[in-house]
């Protein structure tokens, strides 16, 4: 499915359902502040099946990601995958790298109709990955699970968090992604919520340099590359293609997705958020269809109108292909329509406030947009 062929006012490219916040890991970046115990108000199996049936009304093949916490903490995951598959949904999962991800469970999920499994690699070695994940042995469990998934015929996606602690390992992680035969590398740029508040993000100029490097990686490697909570990756790529950095002729007004515009998240208790990193509820699936909430809620509609963006994001000629991270804007200002503080690009003629404390970030934007290294 391609964003250029999708009307994101009617359906999301990605619908994530957080099955639970329970997890055996204590990852440094955890959005969910995951705990060992399950919440008593998690959506039941019956309610979850009803959610999947509603999601099928988005249209054939709607992509659903089962996440957590660790979704495999629940013993009905295989049943839910099978039900979603029966409904015509494209079912995928992002399990934690723990002992819960056994060979038998992976085979059962594949037999139930799972289409892809995503694993997290935040370090290129056991020492660095396990330190970030807060659990000795997580790296080994993840690599073992990758091999089991490949044996079961499941394509693998690798998710990696970019922050000060991990940025230096990106080239080595890229090599690991290629070595294990992943089909997609999803690179997540830290949003300061949950336990992620204690991590140090990279600065805006460095973020542009990493995105330029990822642009090169996407052209050289056999796997796909996407960014999460960093839609200005598309702006960086366009700037590298065109010498005039403030024009984007020929680019569709509806390319790429941001929170609420091509993306939706259902929490473990049924609250519907534009993103798991933008925990502002637009309704609950126990009271209203996920389809109606996505299409009709004021919050989601506001996020889909790029002309309502504020600050320099609102003045930017790239707002329709980028739009900035609405989650990061919300996490740092409380306003999801404000500027994304990770983006160093300043639109031509813009003289309003800049969403960062260090004003030198702006002056280094052009140089870092063409950098080839993280």
C-alpha positions, 0 to 999 in steps of 0.5 A: 500500500502506498501513501500516494494511493491512499486517501488519509481522510478516510483511512489510516495507512497504519492502525496500531492497537496496543494490546497491553502495557504489560512487558518484562522489559524496562526499555529506556525509551518506553512510550508506555511506561510498561509494567509487569502487570496487565491493566484490568480494563484492557480490551477483552478478546470479544471487544478486540474482535469487535474492534478488528471487525470495525477496522475492516470497514476502512477497506480491504487490506487495512494494515493493523499492528498489534503492539504493547508493552509486549503483546505476547503477554496476552494468550489470545494473540493468535486468536486475534490475528486469525480473526483479523485475517478472516476480516481481510485485515493485514495483521502484523505484530511488534513483540518484545525481545523476551522469552515470550517470543518462542518458536512455537508462538511464532509458528502459530502466529504465522499459521494464523495469518500474520503477515510481518513481524517487527523486532527492535534493535537499538544496538549492534551488539548484545551489550549495547542493545541489552543496556538500552532495553534494560534486560540481559539476553534481549539481543540474543532472544531477538536474533533467535526470534528473527531466525524463527520468523524467517523459518516460518516464512514471516518477513522481518522489520527492524525498529531502531530508536535514534537518540544520543545513546544510539546514534553512533551505532546506526551504521553498525545497526544498518549492517545488521539489518542487511545481515538478517535479511530484513525487508524494512528498517523503521528508524524512530526519532525519540519523542520525549514521553514516558520513560523517553523523557530521561533520554537525550535526543540528538539536536535538530542539525544532527537529525537532518544529517542522520536523515540525509545519511538514511536517504543514501542508505535507502538508495544503496541497501536492499531493504526499505527505509522509513522514519517514525516521528520524523516526517521531515525526512521527506523534506531532507530527501527533496532538498537533496534532489533539488537545488532550490530548498524552498520549492517542491513542485511536482510533489503530491500534496498528500504524501507521507503520514503524520499522527492523525493523518494516515496514522491512528492508535488504539490504547489498551483500554480502547482510547483512540489517539492520533499516535501512541506518542500523542496521548490525546483521546478522540474517543473510545472504541467501546462507545464509537466505531474506530472508523467514525472516530478517525474520520470525524473527530475534531482532533483528527480532522485538525491534524489532517489540515496542514494549513492549520499548523502553527509557527514555522511549520505553518509557514513552511512550503513543505508542510503538505509533504512533511507536516512535522512530528505532531507528537513531538510538538505536543510533547514539548508544547502541549499543542499538537499543531505547533512547530516540530522542535527537531526540524532545523529548516527555517522557511524563506521569509519566516521571522516568527519564533523558533521552537528551539533554545539554541538559535545556532541550530537554524544556521547549520540547517543547510550544511547538515541537510547534505551530510552523508553521515550520522 
